[in-house]
Amino acid sequence: MNNRKSVMSSFSTPIKRAGALSATAALLGACTVLGGGATASASSTTTIRIAIVSNPQMADIEQLTPYFEKAYPNIKVVYDTLPEDTERALIETDIATQANEFNAVMISNYETPIWAKDGWLVNLSQKFANKDAAYDVGDLVKPIATSLSYDGSLYSVPFYGESSFVMYRKSMMAAAGLTMPVHPTWTQVAALAGKLNNPSKGISGICLRGESGWGEDLAPLDTVINTFGGSWFNLKWVPQLTSMADESAVNFYVNLVKKDGEPGASNDGFTECLNYFDSGKAAMWYDATSAAGDIAGAAPKVYADTGYAWAPTGPTGIKSGWQYTWSLSIPNGTPDQQATWDFISWATSQQYIKLVGQKLGWAQLPPGSRQSTYALPQYQKAAGAYADVTLQSMEAANPSHPTAMAVPYTGIQFVDIPEFINLGTEVSQQISAAVAGRESVSAALSASQQDAVSTVAQNGL
């Protein structure tokens, strides 16, 4: 870790972004930037430990944390920065066992309502946010805030929010005489990928995740299944993974990535696809809307040549963009909760968002968390090509009705039951094996169906 003061990272190093500040002294020499919350008081130093995932936006906050520590000189922030799957497993164990290893944890809109219901998280609305006028809860993007709530109260606050869309190289499209529709179908995307794929020049038609993990390959794949008319379960909790719609969707996805996707796709998650697209090796990439800012920071030439289209639709025509957020919460029973809120409110404030723009670049703002972000003229100028599509996609997502048929669960790229962590991981491993060519899609879905049947039986769903 470089260019940070009192900011430590265990286990892994976060992704570095171009434009990072060159020295902590430069950070601390600038003006103080405050978020919501009261200033930490008095004599002793309080150390708060934060578990975060190793995404580019989190690398940004590590670089900018000295501003917080200058504003709150009696609070020291220590980060544990972990790969997504590792972070999820560690945090779940820590919270479930009440080990209280961390003062705050970065979780998503999958975990938040489930853990709030179990009593594992502090009610942030009741204890802090509603009493903190400077925080401006009303400015949070409504569907994202709703997804982080339980019984009308926030139990986590968004660091950034996202949907999904297609990113494509405009110059490659133009050279091939092709046009990307604003609202493409998956059939159209596949046809474009076939025409743009050029292995002899090291160009893949499309980059798609194939790495196992319910938050990796299943995230984009679930959106395909939904818009093809498939689902995880029917209303009676009977698994549907071997249904005609599910099998059609998975065959489509696997065949597309094997035929016109990047080589070694079974090893590729978000980070690998980001690096692949940044390097100019992919003509298209379907993934998180938040990736646009990451491209701006790491590969400005590619960013200047990137266009954006809505998440593709399948035979049902159902909008397929996902709804997701990385957020910060406080586990119940942890000490120093006021100091922790001081940090969380700063990290998710309007002031922090502006600080990112001023110091790292306006296209790199944490997207999808606050409405006011989209009113900033600097952001509209830097990110206008994708800012509105991102916000509109999040607002159009319907996690309560993700597919053509009625289902007993909420979630677009996940199922909102505690058992999904294990089931999703098992199914993702089968899908990754199919992408790698180690087994057929039919065999992968048959094994996945059995895993789902066992999950229902064992947990009384």
Secondary structure as GFF3:
##gff-version 3
##sequence-region A 1 461
A	DSSP	alpha_helix	24	29	.	.	.	ID=ss1
A	DSSP	beta_strand	46	53	.	.	.	ID=ss2
A	DSSP	alpha_helix	56	71	.	.	.	ID=ss3
A	DSSP	beta_strand	75	82	.	.	.	ID=ss4
A	DSSP	alpha_helix	84	96	.	.	.	ID=ss5
A	DSSP	beta_strand	104	108	.	.	.	ID=ss6
A	DSSP	alpha_helix	111	117	.	.	.	ID=ss7
A	DSSP	alpha_helix	124	127	.	.	.	ID=ss8
A	DSSP	three_ten_helix	129	131	.	.	.	ID=ss9
A	DSSP	three_ten_helix	133	135	.	.	.	ID=ss10
A	DSSP	three_ten_helix	137	139	.	.	.	ID=ss11
A	DSSP	alpha_helix	142	147	.	.	.	ID=ss12
A	DSSP	beta_strand	149	150	.	.	.	ID=ss13
A	DSSP	beta_strand	153	154	.	.	.	ID=ss14
A	DSSP	beta_strand	157	162	.	.	.	ID=ss15
A	DSSP	beta_strand	164	169	.	.	.	ID=ss16
A	DSSP	alpha_helix	170	175	.	.	.	ID=ss17
A	DSSP	alpha_helix	186	196	.	.	.	ID=ss18
A	DSSP	three_ten_helix	199	201	.	.	.	ID=ss19
A	DSSP	alpha_helix	218	227	.	.	.	ID=ss20
A	DSSP	alpha_helix	244	260	.	.	.	ID=ss21
A	DSSP	three_ten_helix	265	267	.	.	.	ID=ss22
A	DSSP	alpha_helix	270	278	.	.	.	ID=ss23
A	DSSP	beta_strand	284	288	.	.	.	ID=ss24
A	DSSP	alpha_helix	291	298	.	.	.	ID=ss25
A	DSSP	alpha_helix	300	304	.	.	.	ID=ss26
A	DSSP	beta_strand	306	310	.	.	.	ID=ss27
A	DSSP	beta_strand	324	329	.	.	.	ID=ss28
A	DSSP	alpha_helix	337	347	.	.	.	ID=ss29
A	DSSP	alpha_helix	350	360	.	.	.	ID=ss30
A	DSSP	three_ten_helix	362	364	.	.	.	ID=ss31
A	DSSP	three_ten_helix	371	375	.	.	.	ID=ss32
A	DSSP	alpha_helix	377	396	.	.	.	ID=ss33
A	DSSP	alpha_helix	420	436	.	.	.	ID=ss34
A	DSSP	alpha_helix	441	459	.	.	.	ID=ss35
###
